[in-house]
Amino acid sequence: MSDSRQDTASRPGAKDQFDGDLTNVYRVHHDKANGWEVRMRRQGATHSKFFSVKRFGGVEEALDAAVRYRDQLRKLAPRKAPSANSVRLGRNDGITYSERLGCWIAQWMQCGKRKTRKFSVRKYGHIRAEQMARKARMLGVAGLAE
């Protein structure tokens, strides 16, 4: 009789055969745990639940249970709608406009810390504040920011 961990490792992965959405569903496969984990953050709270291959009778069954749980969680706690007070100008752009603050905000990572610079629309005008934010981010990413 062979070890069930070796059996599941030698078979094609359930994730490879699954056609659905696996967002927030992660495979856990090591000495102490074998299964699927659902992890997501909703309304300020982190939700995490493990679905054991042994408990559910197989890799595919555990994956199905994890996906059902994830779908229930999405219905009960929908994703928070984006704020109307800020506008993101592109994926990973690092530049946002905050209506609430009335400024353009540049953000970048430097030495593992997030750096932020704000440029007031009242002080610089809309176009100039945006240009300054873009320049600050570009210099910050290049490591030339003050």
Backbone bond lengths (Angstrom), bond angles and torsions (degrees), N, CA, C in turn:
res aa  C-N    CA-C-N  psi(-1)  N-CA   C-N-CA  omega(-1)  CA-C   N-CA-C  phi
1 M - - - 1.453 - - 1.525 108.62 -
2 S 1.308 117.00 132.64 1.469 119.91 -175.59 1.518 111.15 -97.74
3 D 1.300 114.40 160.89 1.460 121.84 179.09 1.534 109.10 -70.46
4 S 1.333 117.23 132.44 1.470 121.03 -176.60 1.524 111.43 -63.34
5 R 1.330 117.57 -28.38 1.460 120.24 179.11 1.521 109.91 -64.37
6 Q 1.332 116.74 -40.65 1.458 120.47 179.09 1.520 110.52 -68.42
7 D 1.341 117.52 -37.39 1.463 120.63 179.03 1.523 111.21 -60.94
8 T 1.333 116.91 -47.08 1.456 119.62 -177.83 1.522 111.02 -69.83
9 A 1.345 117.21 -30.26 1.463 119.47 179.91 1.521 111.12 -71.99
10 S 1.372 117.66 -31.32 1.455 120.10 -176.93 1.530 112.55 -82.77
11 R 1.351 117.16 -22.45 1.460 120.44 177.81 1.518 110.24 -76.99
12 P 1.338 117.91 156.11 1.457 118.85 172.69 1.521 108.92 -59.45
13 G 1.300 117.20 141.91 1.462 121.65 -176.75 1.513 112.75 -65.09
14 A 1.326 115.65 144.76 1.460 120.97 177.87 1.512 109.99 -62.52
15 K 1.326 116.50 -34.39 1.461 120.51 -178.80 1.531 109.78 -63.84
16 D 1.354 116.69 -35.71 1.462 120.46 179.32 1.524 111.33 -67.41
17 Q 1.329 117.07 -31.05 1.464 121.54 -177.03 1.526 112.06 -91.60
18 F 1.320 117.81 -10.51 1.465 122.13 -175.39 1.517 109.57 -85.99
19 D 1.326 116.66 125.00 1.460 120.89 -176.79 1.522 113.02 -88.88
20 G 1.340 117.98 -15.06 1.455 121.71 -173.37 1.516 114.16 -81.41
21 D 1.303 114.37 -173.81 1.456 123.84 -179.62 1.528 109.45 -79.07
22 L 1.327 117.86 125.43 1.463 121.65 179.26 1.527 111.81 -112.11
23 T 1.317 116.77 23.97 1.450 120.52 176.41 1.520 109.06 -60.94
24 N 1.325 117.35 132.93 1.461 125.05 179.31 1.529 113.64 70.78
25 V 1.323 119.19 11.59 1.466 123.17 176.90 1.529 107.14 -117.71
26 Y 1.349 116.84 122.62 1.452 121.98 -173.04 1.524 111.02 -124.61
27 R 1.324 117.12 140.78 1.459 123.01 178.26 1.525 108.55 -82.15
28 V 1.321 116.65 131.03 1.464 122.76 176.20 1.521 106.19 -118.98
29 H 1.325 116.53 118.97 1.465 119.90 -175.98 1.528 108.99 -147.87
30 H 1.326 116.18 94.90 1.458 121.38 175.17 1.522 108.69 -150.93
31 D 1.328 117.78 -173.03 1.469 122.53 -172.86 1.526 114.09 -52.89
32 K 1.312 117.73 -43.06 1.462 120.67 -172.82 1.522 114.68 -97.93
33 A 1.317 118.10 -12.71 1.464 120.02 -177.45 1.520 110.08 -144.94
34 N 1.325 115.05 139.81 1.453 121.46 178.54 1.522 107.00 -142.88
35 G 1.310 116.53 108.53 1.450 119.25 -179.61 1.512 111.67 171.09
36 W 1.326 115.12 -152.48 1.461 123.02 -178.82 1.519 108.64 -126.40
37 E 1.327 116.26 145.33 1.452 120.94 178.11 1.520 109.26 -125.16
38 V 1.328 114.76 136.88 1.462 121.14 173.86 1.521 106.74 -102.48
39 R 1.321 116.65 125.53 1.463 121.64 177.55 1.516 108.47 -133.83
40 M 1.333 115.19 125.33 1.457 119.16 175.59 1.512 110.42 -156.08
41 R 1.303 115.31 156.24 1.453 122.08 179.39 1.516 107.24 -113.94
42 R 1.320 115.33 125.11 1.456 120.87 179.56 1.511 109.22 -138.51
43 Q 1.318 116.27 132.55 1.464 123.72 175.01 1.530 111.46 50.20
44 G 1.329 116.04 43.35 1.451 121.38 176.08 1.516 115.61 82.15
45 A 1.331 118.18 -1.74 1.465 120.80 -178.57 1.526 110.15 -117.28
46 T 1.330 116.16 142.73 1.454 121.13 176.34 1.522 108.27 -94.23
47 H 1.319 115.96 129.49 1.466 122.62 178.63 1.521 107.94 -112.69
48 S 1.331 116.95 130.25 1.456 121.75 -179.89 1.528 108.80 -144.30
49 K 1.340 115.80 132.80 1.459 120.00 178.31 1.527 108.39 -147.63
50 F 1.338 115.91 138.22 1.459 122.61 -177.56 1.530 110.24 -103.47
51 F 1.335 116.53 138.70 1.461 122.84 179.69 1.527 108.08 -121.38
52 S 1.340 115.58 103.59 1.459 123.18 -174.21 1.525 111.62 -74.48
53 V 1.336 115.74 136.70 1.461 121.47 175.63 1.525 109.79 -62.44
54 K 1.321 117.18 -40.87 1.469 121.80 -178.93 1.532 110.68 -64.07
55 R 1.319 116.79 -45.40 1.474 120.92 -177.48 1.527 112.40 -67.25
56 F 1.336 116.57 -37.43 1.467 119.79 -176.20 1.524 113.23 -94.27
57 G 1.341 118.03 -2.93 1.458 121.12 172.64 1.513 115.82 87.23
58 G 1.309 118.53 12.33 1.464 120.50 177.35 1.515 111.78 158.30
59 V 1.330 114.27 165.01 1.465 120.53 -178.08 1.528 110.58 -64.23
60 E 1.330 116.17 -47.11 1.470 120.60 -177.44 1.527 111.53 -65.04
61 E 1.341 116.80 -40.34 1.463 121.00 -179.15 1.536 110.94 -65.83
62 A 1.330 116.13 -41.42 1.470 120.30 178.14 1.529 110.27 -65.52
63 L 1.328 116.50 -39.78 1.464 120.48 177.78 1.533 110.78 -63.85
64 D 1.316 117.26 -43.84 1.471 120.75 178.32 1.530 110.91 -59.59
65 A 1.331 116.83 -43.71 1.471 120.88 179.37 1.528 110.59 -64.15
66 A 1.328 116.56 -40.35 1.468 120.62 179.76 1.526 110.76 -64.69
67 V 1.316 117.39 -42.87 1.468 121.23 -179.89 1.533 110.29 -66.21
68 R 1.342 117.79 -40.92 1.471 120.41 177.20 1.528 110.93 -61.47
69 Y 1.355 116.53 -43.29 1.466 120.81 178.45 1.523 110.22 -62.13
70 R 1.325 116.83 -45.67 1.467 121.45 179.63 1.528 111.10 -59.22
71 D 1.329 116.48 -42.45 1.464 121.03 179.65 1.530 111.59 -65.45
72 Q 1.346 117.10 -40.29 1.469 120.86 176.43 1.525 110.49 -62.74
73 L 1.314 115.85 -42.78 1.459 120.91 -179.69 1.529 110.82 -62.99
74 R 1.314 116.45 -40.08 1.473 120.35 177.41 1.524 111.71 -61.94
75 K 1.338 116.65 -38.39 1.473 119.71 179.90 1.526 111.69 -71.52
76 L 1.339 116.34 -41.08 1.461 120.61 -178.21 1.528 112.51 -72.90
77 A 1.320 116.89 -34.75 1.463 121.21 -177.72 1.528 108.95 -132.08
78 P 1.333 117.49 81.21 1.463 119.68 -177.64 1.523 111.58 -64.94
79 R 1.308 114.80 157.12 1.460 120.97 178.68 1.524 109.19 -62.62
80 K 1.315 115.50 138.79 1.455 121.81 179.24 1.531 109.33 -65.06
81 A 1.323 116.65 134.42 1.461 120.98 178.93 1.523 109.96 -66.97
82 P 1.328 117.20 145.83 1.457 119.14 178.22 1.521 111.08 -60.94
83 S 1.306 115.77 145.93 1.455 121.89 -179.23 1.517 111.11 -67.08
84 A 1.317 116.48 139.10 1.457 120.79 176.52 1.521 110.80 -77.27
85 N 1.328 116.65 -9.52 1.461 120.09 -177.65 1.520 114.22 -85.21
86 S 1.314 117.95 -10.59 1.456 118.97 178.90 1.518 109.74 -136.43
87 V 1.305 115.55 149.48 1.457 122.07 -178.19 1.516 107.88 -126.19
88 R 1.322 116.83 125.22 1.470 120.92 176.18 1.521 106.33 -92.42
89 L 1.303 116.15 132.26 1.462 120.85 -172.71 1.519 113.97 -98.96
90 G 1.274 118.68 30.48 1.455 120.74 179.15 1.509 109.46 136.44
91 R 1.285 115.51 157.49 1.451 121.60 -177.08 1.525 110.76 -66.53
92 N 1.325 116.69 125.63 1.464 123.16 178.76 1.521 112.66 55.51
93 D 1.307 116.51 29.29 1.454 122.00 -178.88 1.525 111.53 -70.17
94 G 1.340 116.85 -36.66 1.451 120.72 -179.80 1.515 113.73 81.22
95 I 1.324 116.75 4.98 1.462 122.08 179.79 1.529 107.70 -123.33
96 T 1.322 116.99 126.75 1.466 121.09 176.17 1.516 109.29 -133.55
97 Y 1.333 114.47 157.74 1.457 120.45 174.36 1.524 107.73 -114.11
98 S 1.316 116.72 129.77 1.455 121.64 178.19 1.521 109.57 -109.46
99 E 1.334 115.20 113.45 1.471 119.35 176.48 1.516 110.53 -66.10
100 R 1.317 115.97 -39.62 1.461 120.68 -178.03 1.524 111.49 -59.59
101 L 1.331 116.33 -43.26 1.461 120.58 -179.63 1.527 112.80 -88.57
102 G 1.337 116.06 -18.95 1.463 119.95 -178.31 1.515 111.82 68.48
103 C 1.343 116.18 42.56 1.462 118.35 -179.19 1.525 111.44 -151.45
104 W 1.319 114.50 161.48 1.453 122.68 171.45 1.522 107.23 -93.59
105 I 1.333 116.83 138.78 1.462 122.07 -175.43 1.528 109.04 -122.14
106 A 1.326 115.88 128.03 1.466 122.38 175.10 1.522 108.02 -106.91
107 Q 1.331 116.47 135.38 1.468 120.89 177.77 1.518 109.43 -134.50
108 W 1.348 115.03 145.56 1.450 121.67 175.85 1.521 108.37 -159.09
109 M 1.324 115.57 166.11 1.462 121.28 178.03 1.521 109.13 -100.91
110 Q 1.335 115.12 135.49 1.457 120.90 178.86 1.526 108.17 -141.73
111 C 1.312 116.80 118.79 1.474 122.76 -178.77 1.533 111.31 54.81
112 G 1.328 116.57 39.81 1.455 121.27 177.65 1.516 114.88 78.11
113 K 1.333 118.31 4.94 1.465 121.48 179.08 1.523 109.86 -120.32
114 R 1.326 115.59 144.96 1.453 120.35 177.84 1.526 108.97 -78.86
115 K 1.314 115.46 129.72 1.460 122.13 175.55 1.523 108.23 -109.42
116 T 1.315 116.32 141.73 1.459 122.04 -177.34 1.526 109.97 -135.28
117 R 1.334 116.72 137.18 1.460 122.03 172.12 1.512 107.63 -131.65
118 K 1.333 116.76 137.89 1.458 122.62 -178.68 1.526 109.27 -116.70
119 F 1.341 116.06 141.69 1.456 121.73 -179.27 1.529 109.12 -129.26
120 S 1.311 115.77 115.39 1.454 123.61 -174.00 1.528 112.14 -70.69
121 V 1.329 115.95 132.26 1.460 121.29 175.55 1.529 109.68 -71.52
122 R 1.308 116.45 -35.46 1.467 120.73 178.44 1.527 110.81 -62.58
123 K 1.322 116.44 -40.73 1.464 121.17 -176.47 1.534 112.71 -79.51
124 Y 1.362 116.79 -43.56 1.462 120.67 -172.80 1.523 114.71 -107.42
125 G 1.323 118.02 -12.39 1.465 120.25 -172.49 1.518 109.26 86.66
126 H 1.323 116.25 156.37 1.462 121.80 -173.16 1.530 112.48 -61.49
127 I 1.307 116.89 -51.43 1.467 120.87 -174.96 1.525 110.98 -67.52
128 R 1.316 117.18 -47.35 1.471 120.45 -178.35 1.533 110.89 -65.03
129 A 1.337 118.22 -39.69 1.466 120.85 179.20 1.530 110.50 -62.56
130 E 1.335 117.01 -41.26 1.463 120.11 177.94 1.529 110.39 -65.10
131 Q 1.327 117.61 -44.28 1.458 121.00 178.87 1.531 111.09 -60.31
132 M 1.323 115.84 -42.28 1.469 120.33 179.85 1.528 111.11 -64.51
133 A 1.338 116.55 -38.88 1.466 120.65 178.47 1.520 110.41 -65.01
134 R 1.330 117.09 -43.44 1.464 120.87 178.90 1.535 110.97 -62.86
135 K 1.338 116.04 -42.56 1.458 119.89 179.51 1.531 110.77 -65.91
136 A 1.336 117.15 -42.46 1.462 121.16 179.31 1.518 110.51 -60.80
137 R 1.323 117.06 -42.46 1.461 120.39 179.48 1.512 111.01 -65.73
138 M 1.325 116.59 -44.34 1.455 120.77 -179.82 1.535 110.04 -59.97
139 L 1.331 117.26 -45.57 1.458 120.48 178.82 1.534 111.28 -67.65
140 G 1.328 116.09 -37.82 1.458 120.13 178.78 1.510 112.21 -63.91
141 V 1.324 117.14 -44.24 1.469 121.42 178.93 1.519 110.03 -63.97
142 A 1.333 116.23 -36.62 1.477 120.54 179.81 1.535 111.89 -76.48
143 G 1.338 116.56 -8.32 1.457 120.65 179.26 1.513 113.47 83.42
144 L 1.343 117.37 19.01 1.457 121.70 -177.03 1.519 112.94 -106.82
145 A 1.326 117.49 1.34 1.464 120.65 -177.57 1.514 110.77 -72.27
146 E 1.330 116.05 154.63 1.471 122.48 -179.09 1.505 110.61 -68.24
